[in-house]
Amino acid sequence: MADARFFSSAGPYSVHDLTEKIGLKKHDSDLVLSGVASLDEAGPNELSFFSNNKLKDALLVTRAGAVLVTKPHAHLLPGGCLALLCDDPYRSMAEAAQLFFPEVANSRPRKAAQAGSGNIHPDVVLGKNVILEPNVVIRAGVEVGDGSYIGSNAYIGHGVVMGRDCTIGANATVSYALLGDRVIVHSGANIGCDGFGFAPGAAHVKIPQLGRVILQDNVEIGGNAVIDRGGLGDTCIGEGSKIDNLVHIAHNVQLGRHCFITATCAVAGSSTLGDYVQMGGGAKVTGHVEIGDRCVISANSTVLRSFPADCNIAGTPARLREEMYRDQAFMSRQRKKAQTEQT
């Protein structure tokens, strides 16, 4: 569900008008839809979609007023939920989201929050003892907690809320985000930019990113790191986690508490990392996997599947470190044996 603090809908639209505008079979239903949301968050006046069989359980109990769905899956919808049949629900959802949120589709803030005549919008709420260095830009609806510091040329987008004693480094960008207390964002970092979301086809359709970034208390983000906001849900960085320079966290990632993510790591969209996970430099995690609590991922590993808690993970593709060492030892013995036989 799009947070009204950050996003304003161009709707509502009737189902009749919506289906006509995005090229689906017209419906005469009098249902009026106010926006778009995921299956588990959508309410009776919102549109959702189903394109991933892993979400079948969520489809069975969704409260959405209407769901974009292929004909073979239409029977799974709960009573009272309208099936909007289409060939590609993912693409149709992208087109519907663009209709509801045209400004977001163009990567622009809502018109009411766009630039005024000054760098600091008049309705910004600044706490006590806040320090603003030269050329800071703060947009409408921002709240900055007591004792916070914002460095030169930093940009704080509309609606952002910062807790107490936060530090935003020079040239950092923070948008579509909620920050807890004592959060540190180093110079050049970009928090809350568009996630990489497109519905592929002959002409790719950009998917408006309607989620937020949540940085909980005592999170630290390194220089030039990028954390994408969520697509329909949020990207969340758990309490006390530390993210190094040049790290990329993609949309809808859920990072647990007190994690260490070192330089040049990347975590792809919708993956979940538990508490106290550690990633060595240059390690990568693919999308839609789960890494359990206290796992340690060795430097330059490429994780392509889920792992339970307390695993030591290494290699490309990644596996349990002890398995990799055992296989390497076996191959070494075989090589030495072959060399001996040749002599």
C-alpha positions, -999 to +999 in steps of 0.1 A: +000+000+000+015+033-011+022+056+019+003+089+014+032+107+030+052+100-001+028+092-029-004+107-042-027+087-064-043+100-096-073+078-089-097+065-080-107+046-111-137+025-117-130-011-128-146-002-161-123+028-167-092+010-155-096-021-177-103+002-207-072+023-201-048-007-197-063-026-226-081-055-208-115-069-214-140-043-201-159-050-169-192-034-159-185-037-122-193-006-102-162-013-080-140+018-076-103+012-070-081+038-051-047+023-057-025-008-059-010-030-033+005-065-027-018-094-021-012-095+016-016-057+021-044-048-004-078-038+009-113-040-005-108-009-027-073-017-040-060-037-070-034-064-067-019-091-090-009-127-090+021-139-112+042-161-088+030-195-077+050-190-044+023-165-034-006-189-039-014-189-002-016-151-001-039-151-031-063-175-013-069-151+015-063-117-001-087-089+008-080-071-025-111-058-043-097-070-076-068-090-088-050-092-121-047-129-128-045-154-157-076-175-164-061-208-150-056-192-116-089-172-114-106-200-094-082-194-065-095-160-057-116-157-025-153-149-026-160-112-033-127-106-051-130-096-087-108-114-112-094-092-140-082-117-166-051-109-185-022-127-203+006-111-182-005-099-147+029-085-140+029-063-170-007-053-165+000-043-129+029-021-141+005-004-165-021+001-138+004+014-113+016+040-139-020+051-143-025+056-106+010+071-100+022+088-132+047+110-114+064+081-097+065+063-131+087+092-143+108+091-111+095+125-100+082+136-066+045+144-063+037+179-076+028+192-042+063+185-029+083+198-059+107+226-056+097+260-042+118+291-042+141+282-013+162+252-003+143+246+029+106+241+025+086+263+049+067+234+065+099+214+074+099+205+111+134+208+127+141+196+162+163+212+187+201+217+180+198+206+144+229+216+123+224+223+086+255+229+065+255+251+034+234+242+004+213+216+021+180+209+003+150+198+024+116+193+008+081+195+020+068+175+050+103+165+063+108+160+100+143+161+115+149+149+151+168+167+178+205+169+176+208+157+140+234+169+115+230+173+077+261+179+056+267+203+027+248+196-005+227+168+010+192+163-004+163+152+019+133+143-002+096+151+007+081+134+036+113+119+050+113+114+088+146+113+107+149+104+144+172+119+170+209+124+166+211+113+130+240+122+107+236+127+070+269+132+052+277+157+024+262+150-010+240+122+004+204+117-009+177+105+014+142+101+000+110+080+006+126+069+039+119+067+076+150+068+098+152+058+134+175+073+161+213+076+157+213+066+120+245+076+101+244+080+063+279+087+048+287+110+020+274+102-014+250+075-003+216+073-020+187+061+002+153+055-014+160+057-051+139+036-076+142-001-074+151-018-107+116-029-117+105-034-153+079-057-169+098-071-199+084-072-234+089-057-269+089-024-250+098-027-213+073-011-189+087+007-159+071-004-126+065+026-103+082+019-070+057+026-043+074+014-012+098+030+013+131+024+030+131+018+067+164+024+085+160+013+121+179+027+151+217+027+150+220+017+114+251+030+095+253+033+057+287+037+040+298+062+014+282+058-021+261+029-010+227+026-026+195+013-009+165+010-033+130+016-019+105-012-021+082-019-051+049-024-032+063-032+003+093-017+021+131-023+020+141-026+057+175-024+073+173-038+108+185-022+141+223-019+145+232-032+111+263-017+094+266-014+056+300-005+041+309+017+011+297+009-024+271-017-013+238-021-032+207-033-014+179-038-039+141-032-035+121-051-009+152-067+007+147-074+044+180-072+063+180-083+099+194-068+131+232-062+137+244-075+103+277-066+087+276-060+049+312-051+037+323-032+007+310-038-028+285-065-017+251-067-035+218-082-023+192-086-051+155-078-047+131-095-022+157-115-005+157-119+033+188-120+055+184-128+092+200-113+122+238-111+126+245-122+090+279-112+078+289-108+041+326-106+031+337-080+005+323-084-030+298-112-020+265-113-039+231-127-030+205-134-057+169-124-054+140-141-036+162-163-013+164-165+025+196-165+045+192-176+081+204-159+113+242-158+120+252-170+085+287-159+073+292-155+036+328-155+024+342-127+003+333-128-035+308-157-030+277-158-052+247-171-033+220-186-056+198-205-031+185-202+005+205-214+035+193-221+071+207-204+102+243-208+114+258-217+080+293-208+068+288-201+030+315-198+003+321-202-034+305-196-067+279-209-068+279-208-030+276-239-009+286-248+027+322-239+032+331-273+046+317-290+015+338-267-007+370-274+012+363-311+011+357-311-026+388-290-032+409-314-011+395-343-031+403-327-064+438-319-052+444-355-043+431-366-077+453-342-095+484-353-075+475-390-082+472-383-119+505-366-119+522-395-101+507-420-125+520-400-155+556-401-141 
